Amino acid sequence: MYRLLKRSAPLWLLCLGAPSAFAAQATMNVVNDWGGGFQGEIVVVNDEAATLSNWTAEFDLPVEINNLWNGIILSHQGDHYVVGAAAYNSSIAPGSQVSFGFTATPGNVSPVPVSVAGDGGSSSSSSSSSSSSSSSSSSSSSSSSSSSSSSSSSSSSSSSSSSSSSSSSSSSGSSSSSSSGGAVFRVDDSGNITKNGDVFPMHCGSWFGLEGRHEPSDDSTNPSGAPMELYMGNTFWANGGSGTGRTIQQDMTEITGMGINVVRFPVVPQTLDADDPQGQAPYLKNHESVRVPNSRQALEEFLIAADQNNIEVMLDLHSCSNYIGWRAGRFDARPPYADATRDNYDYYREDSSCAATNNPDGVTRIQPYDRDAWLETLRQLASLEEELGIDNIIGIDIFNEPWDYTWDEWKTHVEEAYAAINEVNPNLLLFVQGVSATADNQDGTPDTITQVPHGDEFSNPNWGENLYEAGANPPNIPKSRLVFSPHTYGPSVFVQSMFMDPAQPECEGLEGDEAGDAGCNIVINPDLLRPGWEEHFGYLRDMGYAVVVGEFGGNLDWPQKAAIRDQDRWGYIQPGVDAEWQQAFVDYMVDKNIQACYWSINPESGDTGGWYGHAYDPVSNTEGWGEWQDFDQRKTNLLNELWNGVDN
């Protein structure tokens, strides 16, 4: 949005009452106009030799502004608006510019003159622009991943067809918060993350979508597809085709208002390809007012917008493939996958592989990937700060849930990742997940599986949770750059054997669907769960390492509002067991001074839901997919406990 606008030449007017002209000039642009409303942008440029501070912009426009970002409406009387600077962009250096955007109703408007005032000079400037075919940010994705988590929620409506550009934006984006040296993120001797030397508490949530959604097999436009689009709560079919009016800036304003300062942002190698068809129309489902032409542009726009909203971003390389998604436990993952025999399920990927060799019969889609390709992807991600002129990338989660490697194998890859990232951007942290209890499931020899040490057999780790061997055999990289980032979930994602009711001895050792089919009850006992968390990753905090749980969360109403297969299988369970698990885990993290990223901010995850509520219900309102509601107060309470260090 910030770099693809088609601006016409502004009309330059003399500074009002000041002998030195051109102290500042402003350009109003109509970014997109859909009749019932429009999106506008005003660019303020300082052409004086001195810094312009505390700037304001005034204009007369017969509309109702319903959302404004990167500025503050100081007054609105009749058609006259006065907009002031936000706290983070109140000063404009000589030769620099800032911009603020807004959405308003009605549409079918033309740009109007804008006058600028501030300390250091003022001028009146008239400007105009043609509408751009693209607009603000984007939405969509697959679901959460974890030990045997379900693949994704699905949309119930097909995507509309609209024209799009397949080229990524290439010029540098400007950011009011960027600096020539960039922000430097480190871990101090106490295991605290720091930004430019100051302790930086991470209030983090995942915002997924650009790593690929799993479309239903009966989708009329893209059956069994994997479109890459950022969820933002505004689908094209909502409200009779008029959309919900949500913008990415509205979302950012709301989440920062709730305390978020870091977003974990999943991507895949295909996200970086502006020409990948799964990142373009006709497969995109956001309303045309907020649709972005391709996945690469959506990634870049998100990073720039996050920078302008003082949000740090942890880039998460979530899979080797937008099709395979959460299933991939290694760079060259190949079938069979964990959900290959799941019943009442529509999202199998047995036809897809990231391996060039040793694929089973039935594989028809190969997206070749390996160690060298992975390292190149990490270099590309690490270079985005310099390319876009931003400084808000806190680090890279180098591969999501590498559960199919042994610790020795994964440790070596971590060291290789550090070398690749450090040569491009030495300011970043590496977020390193754990492994699982087994390895070599996806290496082309599925009948030969390696057992991986994880401590007590009773406490089976989630995918990405097992850091049992890391303390004695840590990666050979600077401790100041390393953040261990395990994943762990409760019963709404996967029912583990340690959740079984001890009053049912016949259920001992059962887990997953087998436990549900046997009618096993679920009991959350923190005294049984804590030793597993401690030996899998908690002990590392005692050793002075930084530990940020990369994913935790879940559906507090499970099995209600869950996928139909879960509702059918677990319907006898009284809702609340996942809430008990999340509370127990938050209490543990508070006790250990461990931080975490909640999965997820957005609500489209089929097994966990999100912090935002969702109009979608798999039984009663399938058309509500992609429409966001208010934050879930129960999850807000949990996050506030975690962020404020309150042990319940």
N, C-alpha and C positions, 0 to 999 in steps of 0.2 A: 504494500500500500504506500510505503513511504518513498519508493524509488521508481515506481512505474507510472506515475501520474503524467498525463499529457498536459503540460501547462502552456498557456499562451503567454506572450510577453506582457509583463505588467506595465501599467501606465505610471510613470514616475512623476510625482508632484513634489514641489518644494516644501521644505520643513516649515511648519507654521510657527512664525515668531522667532526663529533661530537663524542666525546668519550663516551657519554651516549647514548646507542642505544635505539631504540624503542620510540623515542620522539613522533612520530606520525605514523600511518599506515592508508592506504586507501584501500577500497574494491570497485571494480566496479561490479555492478550487472546488468544483462539484465532482466528487470522486465517482459517485454512482447515484442515479435517480431512477426510482422504480414507480413513479407516479404517485403512490400513496405516501411516499416519504423519500428522503435522500440522505446521502452521506456527504458531508463537506469537510474541507481541511483549510486552515489558514496558516500560511508560512510567514514567519516574522524574521526579517534579515537585518542584521546590524551592519550598516555600511560606514559607520563612523570609526575614527581611530581609537575611541575609548570604549570601554565596556558599557553596554546598556543593561541596566538592572531594574528590577521591579516594574517590568513592562506591563502595559495593558493594551488591549485592542478593542476598538469600538466600531460598531457597524449597525445599520438599520436593515432588518430583514423580517418580512411579515410571516414568520413561522414560529412554531413552538419547538424549541430544542429540548429533546427528551433524554439525551445522553451526551456528555462532553468529557473528553479525556485530555490529559497533559495541560490542563488549565482549570480555572475556577470561574464560574459565572458570578461576578461581583454585583451586577444589577441587571434587571430586565424590566423596562417600563415601556409598554406598548410594543412597538417594533424595534426599540433600541436596546442593544445588548452591550454590556461592558464585561470583557473577559480578562481576568488577571492571570499571572503566571502561577504555576504550581511551585511548591517549595524547592523542587529539584531542578527547575529550569528557569529560575527567576533572573539569571544573569546570562547575557549573550555576549560572547567575546567578539572583538572586532573581526568582521568578515565572516562570522558564523551565523547560524540560523537555528530557530526552534520551530516546531509546528504543534498545533493542537487540532484535534478533530472532533466532529460531532455528528449526530444523527438528528433529524428534525422532520416534522410533518407540517403541511403537506409537501408533496413533491412538485415537479415541473417548475423549478425555480432557476434563476440566473444568478451568477456571482454579483456581489455588490462591493462598493468601495469600503476599505477598512482604514481607519486611522490608528496610529501607534503612538503611545506616550511612554515615558519612563525616565529614570534618572540617567542623565547622560545625553538626552536629546529626544526629540519627537518629530514625527512627520505625518502627513496625511498621504495615503497612497491608495490608488484605485487599481483593481486588478480583476482579471477574469480568467476563465479556463474552460476547456471542453471537458465533458465527462469522460471518465476512464471506464473501460469495459470491465475491469476487475475492481474488487473492493477490498474490504478488510479481511480478516483471517478465516480460519477453516475448522472442520470438525469431522471426526469419525474414527473407528478403530476396532481392533480385536479386543479380547477380554483380558482379565488378569491371568497371570500364570503362577503356578505353584505346583506342589507335589503332584497332584493329578487334577489340577483345576480345569474346569470346563473351558472350552475355547473362547466363546464370546457371545454377547447378546446379538440379536439380529434385528434388522429393521424390517418393518412390515410393509414398506412401500418401495416401489422401484424408483430409480433416480431419473431426474428429468434430463433432457438433452439441451445443452447450451454451448455456445462457442467458447473456446478457451485458447489460450496461448500455451505452447509447450516449452517456451524458453524460460529459463530461470533468470531472475534479476541478477545483474552482475556488478553494478557500481556500488561503492561503499555507502552504507547507510549512516546517517548522522545520529548521534546520541548525546543527549545532554549530560549523561553521567559517565561517558567514556573519557579516558585519559590516555595520553600518548604511551605511558608505560604500562597501562592495564592494571587491574586489581590483582594482587598476589594473594593466593590462598595457600595456607600451610596448616600443619598440625603442630601444636606446641608440645613441650615436654610433659605436660599433664594429659595429653590426648585430646585437647580442645582444638576445634577448627578455628583458624584465625583468618581475617581479611585485613590485609595491610597492617598486620601486627596486632590487631585488636580481636579479642575473642568474639566469634560470630556464632550465635545460637541458631541452629537450623530448625525453622518451622516449615516443614516440607510436606508437599503432597504431589502425587503423580497426576499428570494430565495427559492422557493417552489418546491416540487416534492415528497419528501419522505412521505407525508401524504396520497398519493393515487391518482392516475389518474382515470378518468372515461372513460373507453373504449366504443366504439360504440357497439351497439347490434349486428351488423353484422361483427364484427372483427373475423377473421378466427381462431385465436389462443386463444383468451380470451374474448369472447363476454360478454359485460356488466361487465367486470372485473374491478378491482381497484388496478392495480400494483403500487408498491411503488419503485420509482427510481428517483434519483436526476437529474433534467434537467441540461445539460451542453452545448448544442448546437452541438452535434455530434451523429447523429442517424446512425444506421447500414446500412440504404439504401441510404444515401446521396452520391452523386457523384459516382453513379454506384456501390455502395457497399464499396467504399474505405473510407467513412466517410469524415468529414470536417477537421480532424486533431486537433480540439479543445480539450484541456485538462482542467481539473478543475483548474490547476495552471495558465493556460493562463487566464481563467476567473477571478481568484483572482487577478492576476497581473493587469488586465485591470480595475477592479472595484476599487481597492485601488488607482490606478493611477488617477481615476476620483474623488477620495475623500471619498469613502465609508470606514468607520471604524467599523461599526456594521452591522451584518446580522441578520435579524429576520428569524428564521429557523423553519418552521412548521413540526411537527411530529404528529403521532397518537400512541396509545398503540401498535398497530400491527407493527409499525416501529421497536420497540425494540426487536421483536421476530425474531431471525435469521432463524428460521425454517418456518416462514409464507410463503406459496407458492407464494403469490402475490408480494413478494419481491425478487423473484428468476427467473431464466430462466425457461421456454421459454417466459416469459412475459416481459422481459426487452428489451428496444429498443435502448439503447446506443450502439455505435460501439464497437466491441469486444476489441479494443485497450484501451478503457476506462471503460469497464463494470466491475461492482463490484458484487460479487456473491450473496449478500443478503443485505437487507435494514439496518440491524443493523451494518454491517461492513461499509456500505456507510455512515451512520451517524457518526461512530467513525472516519473514515478517513477524513470526512469533518471537524470535530472539530479539529483534529490534524493539518490538513493543514491550517485551518483558524488561529490557534494559531501561526504557523510558519510564517504566513503572517501578523501578528499583527492585525488581525480582531477579534473583540469581537463578541460573538454570544448570541442572545436572543433566547432561546429555547421556541417555541410556541406550546403548546398542542392544536392542531387545531380541534380536534373532538374526539368523542368516538369511531369512526370507519373509517377505510380507505374506506369503501363502502359508508357510509352516508355522510362523508365529511362535507362541509360548512353548510349543513342543520341543523346539530345538535345544538340545543339551550340549551341543558341540558345534564347531564351525561347519563341518561337513555332515550335518545330521541327515539321516535317511530312515525310511520306514523299516519296521513297523513302529508306530508312535503309541504313546500311552493310552490314547483313546480309541485305538483300532477296533476294539470289540465292545465299545460302550453302547448300551441299548437306548432306544428312543432318542436318537441323536442325529443331527444333520450336518455336522461340520468336520467330517473326516478329511484328512489330507494324505491318504495313502498313495495318491497319485503324484505327490510332490516330493522333491529331494533337493538338498544342497550339495550332494555328493556327485562327482563326475564318474565315479566307479562303484562297483559292488551294490548296485541298486536292485531290489527285488522286482519280479515281474509286476506289472501294473503301474510302474512309474512312467508318467508321460510328460511331466513338467520338471525340468532340471534347471535350477538357478545355481550354477557352480560357485562354490565358496570354499575357502581354505584359510590356512594361517596367514599366508602372504596377503590375500585379499582383505582379511580382517585387519591386519596392521595398516594397510593403506586406508581403510575406512576410518580407523582411529586418527590417522594423520589428517584426513579431510575434516573430521569433526574438530580436531584441535586447531585447525587453521581458520575456523569460522569467525573467531573474534577479530582477527586482523582483516579478514575479507569484508566484514560488515561494519567495522569501526565501533565495536561494542567492547565492554569489559566485564560482562556479567555471567560468563560461564565459569562456574565454581569448579567443575571437574567433569570427568567422563566415567560413567559406570560401564566398564570396558566390555562386558558381555553378560546378558541376563541369564541367570540360573544355569551356569555351566555344569549341570548335574551329571553329565556323562563322562567327565574326566576324573581320574584319580587326583589326589591333592598334589602329588609330585608333578604330574603333567600340567595341572592348572597353575601351579607356582611358577613353572618355567614360562608359561604364556604370560603371566602377570609381569614378569621381568622383561619380556619382549615388548609388552604393551608400554611399559614405562619408558623404554628407550625410544620407541616410535613417537609417543606423545611429547616427551621432553625435548626432542630435537625440533619440534614445531612450536610448542608453547610451554615454556617452563613454569608458567604461573598456575597451572591447573593441578588439582588433586586427582588421584586414581581411586575410584570406588570399586572395591573388589569383593565380589560375592563368594560364598562358599560352594561346595560341591554337594553331593548327596550320599546315600548309603551304598550305591552301586555305580559302576562305570562300564563303558563299552557296550551299552545296549544299542547304540546307533552307529557302530563302527563297521557295519556290514556283516558282522557275525553275531546275530541276535541270540544265538543259542549259547554263546560264550560270554558270560557276564562276570565282571570283577567286583568283589565285595570291598567296600571302602570303610576303614575304621571310623567310628563315630561315637565311641564311648559305650554306655549302657545300651544293650540291645532293646530294652523296653522303650527307650526314647528315640523313635525313628525320626530323623530330620526331614524337614521339607526340602524341596529342591532349592538349592542356593543357601541352605542354612548351615551346612556342615563345615565348620572351621576348626574341627577338633584337633587336627594335626598342625594348624597354622602357627600356634605358639612355639612349638619345638622346632618347626621348620618353616620360618617365615620367608616371604619373597625377599630377594636381595635387592631392595630398593630403599631409598631414604624413608625412614619412619615419618618424617615431616610431610611426605607426599602421599602416604598410604592411609586410606580409610576402609576398614573392613565393613562390609555392607550385607549382612545375611538377610534372608527372607523367611518369614514364618507366618502361618495362618492357623485359624481355628476351624471348627466343623463346617462352616458354610462353604469353605473351599475344598476341604478334604477331611473326612472323618478318620482319624488315626486310632491305632489300637490303644493308645494311652487315654483315650476318651471313654473307653468301655466301662460300663457300670460293674463294679466288683461284686454286686449282688447277683450278677448273671454269669456264673463261671463258664457257662457254655459259650459266652461271647469273648472270652479271653483270647487275645491274639488276632481277633477279626478286625478288619478295617474296610473303609470304602463301601462300595455297593454290597459286598458280601455281608457286612455288619447290618446294613439296612434291610436286606432280604431276610436276615435272621431275627429281625425285630429287636435289635439290641438298643438299650437305652444309652444315653450319653450323659456323663457326669464330668463336670469341669472341676478338678481338684488342683489348685495352685501348688500345693505341696508336692504333688507328683510331677507337675510340669516344669517347675523352676530348675530342678537338677539338670534336665535336658537342655534348657536354654543356657544354663551356666557352662556346661561342658562343650556345647556346640559353638558358643561365641562370647558369652558373658565374661569368661575368665580373661579374655584379651583386654577388656577394659581395665582390669586390675593390673595388667602388665604395662599400662600407659599408652595403649593404642587408641586411636579414634575408632569408635564404633557407631555407625549410623545404619539402623535397620532400613534396608532399601524398600521393602514392602511389608506391610501388615494391614489388616483391616477385615472387613467382612460384612455380610448381610445380617444386621441386628435382629431382623424378624424371621430369619431362617427357621424352618423350611418354607414359611410363607414368603411370597414374592420371589421365590427362587424359580429356576427352570422347572418346567412341568415334570421332568423326569425325577427331580429331587422332591418335588411336592408329592408325587405319587409314591415314591419309595419311603420317604421319611415323614409322611403326614402325621404319624402318631406322636412325633416329638413336639413337646410344648415349646413354642418360640421363646427365645431368651438365652439358649445355651451359647450362641456365638457372642452375645453381649457379655456373658460371664467370662468367656475366654478373652475377649478384648480388654475387659477391665483388669483381669489378672495379669495380662501381658504389659499393659500400661503401668500398673503398680510395680512390676519387676523392672521395667526400664527406668522409672523414676528412682528406684532404689539404687540402680547401678549407674545412674547418670549417663544413660544411653539415649541418643536421639534417633529420630525415625522419619521416614517418608510414608505418609498414609496413602494406601491404595483404596480409593482414588478420589481426586477432587470431583471429576465428572462422573455421572451416574450410569454410564452405558455398560459397565462390566456386568455380565450375566450372573456371576456367582457372588460378587461382593457388593454390587450397587456402588453408590458414591456418597461423598459428603453432601453434594446437592441432592435433593429429592428428585424423583423421576415420575413423569406422568405415565410412563410405560408400565403395564402389568401384563405378564405372559398369558393371563387368562382373560382378564376383563377389559384391557385397553392396549391392544397391540399397536394401534395407530399412534399411541402417545410416545413412541420411541423417539428420542432426541429432543424432547421438551423438558427443560429443567424447571424444578420447583425450588422452594426455599431450602436452606441448609437444614440438615437433620440435627436438631438440638442435642440429641444424645451423643452424636459423634463430635459435635462442637465441645460438649463437656469433656469428653475423653481427651481431645486434643489440647484443650486448655489445661487439663491436669498434667499432661505430658510436658507442655511448653513451660508451664509455671512451676514444675517440679513438685506437684502436689500428689502425695501418695494417698489414694482413697482407702 
